[in-house]
Amino acid sequence: MIEIEYCEVWNYYGRAAGAAAHIESELGWTVQLVPSSGGIFEVRVDGQVVCTKTSEGIPANEAIVRSVRLVMDNR
């Protein structure tokens, strides 16, 4: 299962939806969006965090797809 937990307060929905669409189009896997708060933006595969927002911001969609692919291919 692939999830993107995103902060509604900071309006990260657009970034989460864009990343989900990118994962779905590039890899063909369904992504569940999980609204949250506290400034969070995390991408998880089977509960394991594979990408997260850092002090530099939210990773680019291409970096998110690479991280997801790496974990999915090695499970």
C-alpha positions as CSV (number, residue, x, y, z in Angstrom):
1,M,0.0,0.0,0.0
2,I,1.3,3.4,-0.9
3,E,0.1,6.4,1.2
4,I,0.9,10.1,1.1
5,E,0.1,11.8,4.4
6,Y,-0.2,15.6,3.9
7,C,-0.9,18.6,6.0
8,E,-4.3,20.2,5.2
9,V,-3.5,23.3,7.3
10,W,-0.4,24.1,5.2
11,N,-2.4,23.3,2.0
12,Y,-0.2,20.5,0.8
13,Y,-3.1,18.8,-0.9
14,G,-2.1,20.0,-4.3
15,R,1.5,18.6,-3.9
16,A,0.2,15.3,-2.5
17,A,-2.4,14.9,-5.3
18,G,0.3,15.7,-7.9
19,A,2.7,13.2,-6.4
20,A,0.0,10.6,-6.3
21,A,-0.9,11.2,-9.9
22,H,2.8,11.0,-10.9
23,I,3.2,7.7,-9.0
24,E,0.1,6.3,-10.6
25,S,1.0,7.3,-14.1
26,E,4.7,6.2,-13.9
27,L,4.3,3.0,-11.9
28,G,0.6,2.1,-12.2
29,W,0.1,1.7,-8.5
30,T,-2.8,3.3,-6.6
31,V,-2.0,5.9,-3.9
32,Q,-4.1,6.7,-0.9
33,L,-4.1,10.3,0.3
34,V,-4.3,10.8,4.1
35,P,-5.1,14.3,5.3
36,S,-3.3,15.3,8.5
37,S,-1.9,18.4,10.2
38,G,1.3,19.6,11.7
39,G,3.1,20.4,8.5
40,I,3.6,16.8,7.6
41,F,4.3,15.4,4.1
42,E,5.3,11.8,4.1
43,V,5.2,9.1,1.5
44,R,4.9,5.5,2.9
45,V,5.1,2.1,1.3
46,D,3.5,-0.6,3.5
47,G,4.0,1.8,6.5
48,Q,7.6,2.5,5.8
49,V,8.5,6.2,5.2
50,V,10.3,6.4,1.9
51,C,10.1,10.2,1.4
52,T,9.4,13.1,3.6
53,K,9.4,16.9,3.7
54,T,12.8,18.3,4.9
55,S,14.0,21.7,5.8
56,E,14.5,22.1,2.0
57,G,10.9,21.4,1.3
58,I,8.8,18.7,-0.3
59,P,10.8,16.4,-2.7
60,A,10.1,16.7,-6.4
61,N,7.7,14.2,-7.9
62,E,10.5,12.4,-9.8
63,A,12.4,11.9,-6.5
64,I,9.3,10.5,-4.8
65,V,8.7,8.1,-7.7
66,R,12.3,6.9,-7.5
67,S,12.0,6.3,-3.8
68,V,8.7,4.4,-4.1
69,R,10.0,2.3,-7.0
70,L,13.1,1.3,-5.1
71,V,11.1,0.1,-2.1
72,M,8.4,-1.6,-4.2
73,D,11.0,-3.4,-6.4
74,N,12.8,-4.8,-3.3
75,R,9.8,-6.1,-1.4
